[in-house]
Amino acid sequence: MNSFPVTNRSWLSYLIGWPALTLSLLLVALVSHLGYLPLDTSSDEPRRALVAIEMMLSGDYITPTLNGELYFNKPPLYNWFIVLFCRFFGNYSSFTLRLPMVVSILLFGVTVFSFVRRYMPVRADKATMVAFVVAMMVLTNGRVLIYDSLWSSIDFPFAWLTYLAMMLVYHFDRRQKYWALFLSTYALTALGFLTKGLPAVVFQGLTLLSWFIYTRQFRRLFHPAHFVGIGLFLLITGCYYAAYFSRNHIPLTSVASVLFDESAKRTVVTFGIGETLLHLLTFSFEMIYHFVPYLLLLILLFRRGSIKRLRQEPFIAFNTVVFLANVIVYWSSPQVYARYLIGLLPLLFTVLAYCYYERSEPTQMDRKWVERIWLGSAMIVTAGCWVALFHPKTNSVEGITWKVTLIFLLLAVSTWWLWQDTTNRLARMLLVMVVVRIGINWITLPGRLASRQFYKNESERIARKTMGNPLYSYRETIDNSSGAADVNSFHITALRGEILRKTNRKLPNAYYIADSASLQGERYETIDTICLFNKHPAKLVRFLSAD
């Protein structure tokens, strides 16, 4: 089947025209407002930033800490990435802290494009087009474009490393280069482990096991290169932990148990059978919601003979088998965030794009209904953008009239283009999504500024007031159980250039940030008040008696 006209053009020619426009606008959308908002208070972005800045201030790049206390939850590779950018730009701005995320996203997209273009079973003259579409589906779905790409997320570099390792399994297996396969993928698995811990090992194991069982090559798992690859993984990770334990004399079990708990805390082990069964029923619908609009194409998989057709093409079979093997980890885990699946998205989107371009026609009813939903949604969003002129959270945005007008025109053109091109609406939907993100940058983000700026201002006011004097968090006033709660610590630490440490001791001539629970029964002088995240009242005090 051929669902859109192509010509015998080189891949370079695709850089001219709508792909160039879509990609250019995407880069603008990702970068233009990257530093507009202070650190996100609904994610663990402040935690990643705080760990990185404490490394720089302490000079210890081996030992992650939070408020000066050992932090075991995540290994330090992504923090090193942040440190590199902070050193290069010489500041701790939101833009600098989030730029590693953007770089990771773009590297992820380039990797997807490269492998799909090389192996997608379509004619050579349209391989570039399909590869571009798949890569952009990964970068412009609702979850990635409208939410996760707005803050510094550890999941993007982890997703990139995970996907690259998976693709190299296929790449080298086709060439029967098993030394290269196992050494390269286990090296990437080690980097993934140093980024996010045990999930990297799980993905590597499930990918190798599922593919070699599917292709009846189970014996490959006993190839000498496999054991050398495992040894390389242990060498890379072991070097880090050898350095870690050489300067931190704590039991190995203290670190290992936290890493295991981080991986197991969202599974049936914690939540039990009841919630797990409910999650099994709702998981697919939640994912369709998070990764709109492209997962609506799942309907194309329910045609008669679909499984047989997917198995006929090795690359499509690989993406299908590896996706199904790995998604079980999340499908069976009740408390899962959609961002955890980003590394698996290219596998699924590759299969869906293949079904769309090679196994469906514009006249077929299931595809027509999906495209009608896209078109209807685009029309609703286009008309609905005028609501911003009257909504209380957006009507006071500076320049709201011209911003809404321009977004309306961009959406109107994109929607018209989507309606006109009946043969390739999937590609046209990419542009609609990018314009939606630009509209969010211009219209929605200003409404989020006040609350985030409030916590930054509160923190920096206390930092300035105590400059030149010791400052501590007293007892558990600043709670590190939530990543977002680290936002106050980060802003205070960044401005003072000193780690805001937690302590139970009362030291002479020191200031303390303390809440009412910590101050019960204490004699102190109130210097000021501060509102911590999330609207948690606390005081800046000096104790009248020292320990």
C-alpha positions as CSV (number, residue, x, y, z in Angstrom):
1,M,0.0,0.0,0.0
2,N,1.0,3.6,-0.6
3,S,-0.8,6.2,1.4
4,F,0.9,9.4,0.2
5,P,2.7,10.4,-3.0
6,V,6.5,10.4,-3.0
7,T,9.2,11.4,-5.4
8,N,12.7,10.2,-6.0
9,R,14.3,12.8,-3.8
10,S,17.3,12.5,-1.6
11,W,16.8,12.7,2.2
12,L,18.6,16.1,2.2
13,S,15.7,17.5,0.1
14,Y,13.3,16.8,3.0
15,L,15.0,19.5,5.0
16,I,13.2,22.0,2.7
17,G,9.4,22.3,3.1
18,W,7.0,21.3,5.8
19,P,9.6,19.2,7.7
20,A,11.9,22.2,8.0
21,L,9.0,24.4,9.2
22,T,7.8,21.8,11.7
23,L,11.3,21.2,13.1
24,S,12.1,24.9,13.3
25,L,9.0,25.7,15.2
26,L,9.6,22.8,17.5
27,L,13.1,24.1,18.3
28,V,11.5,27.5,19.0
29,A,8.9,25.9,21.2
30,L,11.4,24.0,23.2
31,V,14.0,26.8,23.7
32,S,12.2,30.1,23.6
33,H,10.6,29.9,27.1
34,L,13.1,27.4,28.6
35,G,14.2,29.7,31.4
36,Y,11.0,31.7,31.7
37,L,9.7,29.9,34.8
38,P,11.6,29.3,38.0
39,L,12.0,25.7,39.0
40,D,8.9,23.5,38.7
41,T,7.1,22.9,42.0
42,S,5.1,19.9,40.7
43,S,8.0,17.6,39.8
44,D,11.4,16.5,41.0
45,E,13.2,19.1,39.0
46,P,14.3,21.0,42.1
47,R,15.9,17.8,43.4
48,R,18.0,17.2,40.3
49,A,19.1,20.9,40.5
50,L,19.8,20.7,44.3
51,V,21.9,17.6,44.0
52,A,24.0,19.1,41.2
53,I,24.6,22.4,42.9
54,E,25.6,20.7,46.2
55,M,28.2,18.7,44.2
56,M,29.7,21.9,42.8
57,L,29.7,23.6,46.2
58,S,31.2,20.7,48.1
59,G,33.6,19.7,45.3
60,D,32.5,16.1,45.8
61,Y,31.2,14.8,42.5
62,I,31.1,11.2,43.6
63,T,28.6,11.6,46.6
64,P,25.1,12.9,45.8
65,T,23.6,14.8,48.8
66,L,20.5,16.7,49.6
67,N,20.9,19.4,52.2
68,G,24.2,17.9,53.0
69,E,22.8,14.4,53.7
70,L,23.6,11.4,51.6
71,Y,21.2,10.8,48.8
72,F,20.9,7.3,47.5
73,N,17.8,7.3,45.3
74,K,19.4,8.0,42.0
75,P,23.0,7.6,40.8
76,P,24.8,10.8,39.7
77,L,25.2,10.7,35.9
78,Y,22.4,13.2,35.1
79,N,23.6,15.5,37.8
80,W,27.1,15.4,36.2
81,F,25.4,16.5,33.0
82,I,23.7,19.4,34.7
83,V,27.0,20.3,36.4
84,L,28.7,20.4,33.0
85,F,26.2,23.0,31.7
86,C,26.3,25.1,34.9
87,R,30.1,25.2,34.7
88,F,30.0,26.1,31.0
89,F,27.5,28.9,31.4
90,G,28.7,30.0,34.8
91,N,25.2,30.2,36.5
92,Y,22.4,28.2,38.0
93,S,19.6,29.7,35.9
94,S,16.5,27.8,35.0
95,F,17.6,27.9,31.3
96,T,21.0,26.4,32.2
97,L,19.5,23.7,34.4
98,R,17.0,22.6,31.7
99,L,19.2,22.8,28.7
100,P,20.6,19.2,29.3
101,M,17.0,18.0,29.0
102,V,16.6,19.7,25.6
103,V,19.9,18.3,24.4
104,S,18.7,14.8,25.5
105,I,15.4,15.2,23.7
106,L,17.1,16.2,20.5
107,L,19.7,13.4,20.7
108,F,16.8,11.0,21.3
109,G,15.0,12.3,18.2
110,V,18.0,12.0,16.0
111,T,18.6,8.5,17.2
112,V,15.0,7.5,16.4
113,F,15.2,9.1,13.0
114,S,18.5,7.3,12.2
115,F,17.4,3.8,13.0
116,V,13.9,4.1,11.6
117,R,15.2,5.6,8.4
118,R,17.7,2.7,8.1
119,Y,15.5,-0.2,8.8
120,M,11.8,0.8,8.3
121,P,10.5,-1.6,5.6
122,V,9.3,1.1,3.2
123,R,10.5,2.2,-0.2
124,A,13.8,4.1,-0.1
125,D,12.2,7.2,-1.5
126,K,9.9,7.6,1.5
127,A,12.0,6.2,4.3
128,T,13.2,9.6,5.3
129,M,9.7,10.9,5.5
130,V,8.4,8.1,7.6
131,A,11.5,8.3,9.9
132,F,11.0,12.0,10.4
133,V,7.4,11.4,11.3
134,V,8.2,8.7,13.8
135,A,10.9,10.8,15.5
136,M,8.5,13.8,15.7
137,M,5.8,11.6,17.1
138,V,8.1,10.9,20.0
139,L,8.9,14.6,20.5
140,T,5.4,16.1,19.9
141,N,3.0,13.8,21.7
142,G,1.0,15.4,24.4
143,R,2.9,14.2,27.4
144,V,6.4,15.1,26.1
145,L,5.6,18.3,24.3
146,I,3.0,19.9,26.7
147,Y,4.4,18.7,30.0
148,D,7.7,16.9,30.5
149,S,9.7,19.1,28.1
150,L,8.9,22.1,30.3
151,W,11.3,21.1,33.1
152,S,14.5,19.3,33.7
153,S,13.7,15.6,33.6
154,I,16.0,12.6,34.2
155,D,13.7,10.5,32.1
156,F,14.8,11.9,28.7
157,P,18.5,11.0,28.9
158,F,17.5,7.6,30.4
159,A,15.0,7.1,27.5
160,W,17.6,7.9,25.0
161,L,20.2,5.5,26.4
162,T,17.5,2.8,26.8
163,Y,16.3,3.1,23.2
164,L,19.8,3.2,21.8
165,A,20.7,0.0,23.6
166,M,17.6,-1.7,22.2
167,M,18.3,-0.6,18.7
168,L,21.9,-1.8,18.8
169,V,20.6,-5.3,19.8
170,Y,18.7,-5.4,16.5
171,H,21.5,-3.7,14.5
172,F,24.3,-6.0,15.5
173,D,22.1,-9.1,15.6
174,R,21.4,-8.6,11.9
175,R,25.1,-8.6,11.2
176,Q,25.8,-11.4,13.7
177,K,28.3,-9.2,15.4
178,Y,27.7,-10.4,18.9
179,W,30.8,-9.0,20.6
180,A,29.8,-5.6,19.4
181,L,26.2,-6.3,20.4
182,F,26.8,-7.3,24.0
183,L,29.7,-4.9,24.7
184,S,27.9,-1.8,23.3
185,T,24.5,-2.5,24.9
186,Y,26.0,-3.4,28.3
187,A,28.1,-0.2,28.2
188,L,24.9,1.8,27.6
189,T,23.1,-0.2,30.3
190,A,25.8,0.8,32.7
191,L,25.3,4.5,31.8
192,G,21.5,4.0,32.1
193,F,22.1,2.4,35.6
194,L,24.3,5.4,36.6
195,T,21.4,7.6,35.5
196,K,18.3,6.0,37.0
197,G,19.3,2.7,38.6
198,L,17.9,-0.8,38.3
199,P,15.3,-0.1,35.5
200,A,18.2,-0.1,33.0
201,V,19.2,-3.6,33.9
202,V,15.5,-4.8,33.6
203,F,15.2,-3.3,30.1
204,Q,18.4,-4.8,29.0
205,G,17.5,-8.3,30.3
206,L,13.9,-8.2,28.9
207,T,15.1,-7.0,25.5
208,L,17.8,-9.7,25.1
209,L,15.6,-12.4,26.4
210,S,12.4,-11.6,24.4
211,W,14.2,-11.1,21.1
212,F,16.5,-14.1,21.3
213,I,13.6,-16.3,22.3
214,Y,11.4,-14.9,19.5
215,T,14.1,-15.5,16.9
216,R,14.9,-18.9,18.4
217,Q,18.4,-17.9,19.3
218,F,18.3,-18.6,23.0
219,R,21.8,-20.0,22.8
220,R,23.1,-16.5,22.1
221,L,22.6,-15.6,25.7
222,F,25.4,-18.0,26.5
223,H,27.8,-16.5,24.0
224,P,31.1,-15.6,25.6
225,A,30.6,-12.0,24.6
226,H,27.5,-11.9,26.8
227,F,29.5,-12.7,29.9
228,V,32.2,-10.2,28.9
229,G,29.4,-7.6,28.4
230,I,28.1,-8.3,31.9
231,G,31.7,-7.9,33.1
232,L,31.9,-4.5,31.3
233,F,28.7,-3.4,33.0
234,L,30.1,-4.4,36.4
235,L,33.4,-2.7,35.7
236,I,31.8,0.6,34.7
237,T,29.4,0.7,37.6
238,G,31.9,-0.9,40.0
239,C,34.4,1.8,39.3
240,Y,31.9,4.4,40.4
241,Y,30.8,2.6,43.5
242,A,34.4,1.8,44.4
243,A,35.1,5.5,44.4
244,Y,31.9,6.1,46.3
245,F,32.6,3.7,49.1
246,S,36.2,4.7,49.4
247,R,35.1,8.1,50.7
248,N,31.8,7.1,52.3
249,H,32.2,4.4,54.8
250,I,28.7,3.0,54.9
251,P,27.4,-0.5,54.3
252,L,26.7,-1.5,50.7
253,T,23.3,-2.7,51.7
254,S,22.3,1.0,52.6
255,V,22.7,2.0,49.0
256,A,21.4,-1.2,47.4
257,S,18.3,-1.3,49.5
258,V,17.3,2.2,48.5
259,L,18.0,1.5,44.8
260,F,15.8,-1.6,45.0
261,D,13.0,0.2,46.9
262,E,13.0,3.0,44.2
263,S,12.3,0.3,41.6
264,A,9.9,-1.8,43.6
265,K,7.8,0.9,45.4
266,R,5.4,1.3,42.5
267,T,4.8,-2.4,41.9
268,V,2.4,-5.1,43.2
269,V,4.9,-5.6,46.1
270,T,3.7,-2.3,47.6
271,F,0.2,-1.9,46.3
272,G,-1.2,-5.4,46.4
273,I,-3.4,-7.5,44.1
274,G,-6.5,-5.3,44.1
275,E,-4.9,-2.1,42.9
276,T,-2.7,-4.0,40.5
277,L,-5.7,-5.6,38.8
278,L,-7.5,-2.3,38.5
279,H,-4.3,-0.8,36.9
280,L,-4.2,-3.7,34.4
281,L,-7.6,-2.7,33.2
282,T,-7.0,1.1,33.0
283,F,-3.4,1.3,31.9
284,S,-4.0,1.3,28.2
285,F,-6.6,4.1,28.4
286,E,-4.4,6.2,30.6
287,M,-1.6,5.9,28.1
288,I,-3.8,6.9,25.2
289,Y,-4.7,10.0,27.2
290,H,-1.1,10.9,28.0
291,F,0.3,10.3,24.5
292,V,-2.4,11.9,22.4
293,P,-3.0,12.2,19.6
294,Y,-0.9,9.4,18.0
295,L,-2.0,6.5,20.2
296,L,-5.4,6.6,18.6
297,L,-3.7,4.8,15.7
298,L,-3.7,1.7,18.0
299,I,-7.1,0.9,16.3
300,L,-5.1,-0.1,13.2
301,L,-3.7,-3.0,15.1
302,F,-7.1,-4.6,15.5
303,R,-7.5,-5.6,11.9
304,R,-7.7,-9.2,10.9
305,G,-4.3,-10.5,10.1
306,S,-2.4,-7.7,11.7
307,I,-0.2,-9.9,13.9
308,K,0.8,-11.9,10.8
309,R,1.7,-8.8,8.9
310,L,3.8,-7.4,11.8
311,R,5.7,-10.6,12.0
312,Q,6.6,-10.6,8.3
313,E,9.0,-7.6,8.7
314,P,11.9,-8.2,11.0
315,F,12.3,-4.6,12.1
316,I,8.6,-4.2,12.9
317,A,8.6,-7.6,14.7
318,F,11.6,-6.5,16.8
319,N,9.8,-3.2,17.8
320,T,6.7,-5.1,18.6
321,V,8.3,-7.9,20.6
322,V,10.6,-5.6,22.6
323,F,7.8,-3.2,23.4
324,L,5.5,-5.8,24.6
325,A,8.2,-7.5,26.7
326,N,9.2,-4.2,28.4
327,V,5.9,-2.5,28.8
328,I,4.7,-5.4,31.1
329,V,7.0,-3.8,33.8
330,Y,4.8,-0.7,33.8
331,W,1.5,-2.4,32.9
332,S,1.8,-4.4,36.1
333,S,2.9,-1.5,38.3
334,P,0.0,0.4,39.8
335,Q,1.7,3.7,40.5
336,V,3.4,4.6,37.2
337,Y,4.1,8.0,35.7
338,A,3.6,8.3,32.0
339,R,7.1,9.7,31.6
340,Y,8.6,6.3,32.5
341,L,7.4,5.0,29.2
342,I,9.1,7.6,27.0
343,G,12.0,5.2,26.2
344,L,9.5,2.7,24.8
345,L,7.5,5.2,22.7
346,P,9.6,4.9,19.6
347,L,9.1,1.2,19.5
348,L,5.3,1.6,19.5
349,F,5.2,4.6,17.2
350,T,7.4,2.8,14.7
351,V,4.8,0.0,14.5
352,L,1.9,2.5,14.3
353,A,3.6,4.5,11.6
354,Y,4.3,1.3,9.6
355,C,0.6,0.4,9.8
356,Y,-0.4,3.9,8.8
357,Y,1.8,4.3,5.8
358,E,2.1,0.7,4.6
359,R,-1.0,-1.2,5.8
360,S,-3.8,1.3,5.6
361,E,-5.4,3.6,3.0
362,P,-7.1,7.0,3.5
363,T,-10.4,5.6,2.5
364,Q,-10.5,2.9,5.2
365,M,-13.0,3.6,7.9
366,D,-10.9,3.0,11.0
367,R,-8.2,5.4,9.7
368,K,-10.8,7.9,8.6
369,W,-12.3,8.0,12.1
370,V,-8.9,8.6,13.7
371,E,-8.2,11.4,11.3
372,R,-11.6,12.9,11.8
373,I,-10.9,13.0,15.6
374,W,-7.6,14.8,14.9
375,L,-9.3,17.3,12.6
376,G,-12.2,17.9,15.0
377,S,-9.8,18.4,17.9
378,A,-7.7,20.8,15.9
379,M,-10.8,22.8,15.0
380,I,-11.9,22.9,18.7
381,V,-8.5,24.1,19.9
382,T,-8.3,26.7,17.1
383,A,-11.7,28.2,18.0
384,G,-11.1,27.7,21.8
385,C,-7.9,29.7,21.9
386,W,-10.1,32.9,22.0
387,V,-11.2,31.8,25.5
388,A,-7.8,33.1,26.8
389,L,-9.1,36.6,26.2
390,F,-11.7,36.1,28.9
391,H,-10.3,33.5,31.3
392,P,-9.2,35.1,34.6
393,K,-5.8,33.3,34.5
394,T,-4.9,34.5,31.1
395,N,-6.8,37.7,30.2
396,S,-4.2,39.8,32.1
397,V,-1.2,38.3,30.2
398,E,0.8,41.1,28.6
399,G,0.0,41.3,24.9
400,I,-2.7,38.7,25.2
401,T,-4.7,40.1,22.2
402,W,-2.0,39.9,19.6
403,K,-0.7,36.6,21.0
404,V,-4.1,34.9,20.8
405,T,-4.6,36.4,17.3
406,L,-1.3,35.1,16.1
407,I,-1.8,31.6,17.6
408,F,-5.3,31.5,16.1
409,L,-3.9,32.2,12.7
410,L,-1.2,29.6,13.0
411,L,-3.7,27.0,14.2
412,A,-6.1,27.9,11.5
413,V,-3.4,27.5,8.8
414,S,-2.2,24.2,10.4
415,T,-5.8,22.9,10.7
416,W,-6.6,23.8,7.1
417,W,-3.5,22.0,6.0
418,L,-4.5,19.0,8.0
419,W,-7.9,19.0,6.4
420,Q,-6.5,19.5,2.9
421,D,-3.9,16.7,2.9
422,T,-6.1,13.5,2.9
423,T,-3.1,11.3,2.2
424,N,-0.7,12.1,5.0
425,R,-2.6,13.7,7.9
426,L,-0.4,12.0,10.5
427,A,2.5,14.2,9.3
428,R,0.4,17.3,9.3
429,M,-0.8,16.7,12.8
430,L,2.8,17.1,14.0
431,L,2.6,20.8,13.0
432,V,-0.7,21.3,14.9
433,M,0.9,19.9,18.1
434,V,3.9,22.2,17.8
435,V,1.7,25.3,17.3
436,V,-0.3,24.2,20.4
437,R,3.0,24.2,22.4
438,I,3.9,27.6,21.2
439,G,0.5,28.8,22.3
440,I,1.1,27.3,25.8
441,N,4.4,29.1,25.9
442,W,2.8,32.5,25.2
443,I,-0.5,32.2,26.9
444,T,-0.5,29.5,29.6
445,L,3.0,29.7,31.1
446,P,2.6,33.4,32.3
447,G,-0.3,32.2,34.5
448,R,2.1,29.7,36.3
449,L,4.8,32.4,36.9
450,A,3.4,34.0,40.0
451,S,3.3,30.9,42.3
452,R,6.7,29.7,41.3
453,Q,8.2,33.2,41.6
454,F,6.6,33.5,45.0
455,Y,8.7,30.5,46.4
456,K,11.8,31.8,44.7
457,N,11.3,35.3,46.1
458,E,10.6,34.0,49.6
459,S,13.7,31.8,49.6
460,E,16.0,34.5,48.2
461,R,14.7,37.0,50.7
462,I,15.8,34.8,53.6
463,A,19.1,34.0,51.8
464,R,19.9,37.7,51.5
465,K,18.9,38.4,55.1
466,T,21.3,35.7,56.4
467,M,24.2,36.4,54.0
468,G,27.5,36.1,55.8
469,N,26.1,34.1,58.7
470,P,25.6,30.3,59.1
471,L,22.1,29.1,58.1
472,Y,20.6,25.7,58.7
473,S,17.3,23.9,58.3
474,Y,16.3,22.8,61.8
475,R,15.3,19.2,62.2
476,E,12.7,18.1,59.5
477,T,11.4,21.6,58.6
478,I,12.5,21.2,55.0
479,D,11.1,17.7,54.1
480,N,13.1,15.9,51.5
481,S,10.4,13.2,50.9
482,S,9.2,15.1,47.9
483,G,11.4,16.4,45.1
484,A,9.3,19.5,44.7
485,A,10.0,20.4,48.4
486,D,13.6,21.0,47.5
487,V,12.7,24.2,45.6
488,N,13.3,26.4,48.7
489,S,16.6,24.7,49.5
490,F,17.8,25.2,45.9
491,H,17.1,28.9,45.7
492,I,18.6,29.6,49.1
493,T,21.7,27.5,48.3
494,A,22.2,29.0,44.8
495,L,22.1,32.6,46.2
496,R,24.2,32.1,49.3
497,G,26.7,29.8,47.6
498,E,26.6,27.5,50.6
499,I,24.8,24.2,51.2
500,L,21.7,24.6,53.3
501,R,22.3,21.7,55.8
502,K,19.8,20.1,58.1
503,T,20.8,19.8,61.7
504,N,19.3,19.0,65.1
505,R,21.9,21.0,67.0
506,K,21.6,24.6,68.2
507,L,24.8,26.5,67.3
508,P,25.7,30.0,68.5
509,N,25.4,32.9,66.1
510,A,23.5,30.7,63.5
511,Y,20.2,31.3,61.8
512,Y,17.7,28.5,61.4
513,I,14.7,27.9,59.3
514,A,12.2,26.1,61.5
515,D,8.5,25.3,61.6
516,S,6.2,25.1,64.6
517,A,6.6,21.3,65.0
518,S,10.4,21.7,65.2
519,L,10.2,24.6,67.6
520,Q,8.0,23.1,70.3
521,G,9.6,23.6,73.7
522,E,12.5,25.7,72.3
523,R,13.6,29.2,73.4
524,Y,14.2,31.3,70.3
525,E,14.1,34.8,68.8
526,T,12.0,35.2,65.6
527,I,13.9,37.1,63.0
528,D,11.5,36.7,60.0
529,T,8.9,34.4,58.6
530,I,9.0,32.3,55.4
531,C,6.4,30.3,53.4
532,L,8.0,27.0,52.3
533,F,6.6,24.8,49.6
534,N,3.7,23.8,49.7
535,K,2.3,26.8,51.6
536,H,4.1,25.5,54.7
537,P,4.7,28.3,57.2
538,A,8.1,28.5,58.9
539,K,10.2,31.0,60.8
540,L,13.7,32.3,60.6
541,V,15.0,32.1,64.1
542,R,18.0,32.3,66.4
543,F,18.0,30.1,69.5
544,L,18.5,31.8,72.8
545,S,20.6,28.9,74.1
546,A,23.1,26.7,72.3
547,D,23.9,23.0,72.7
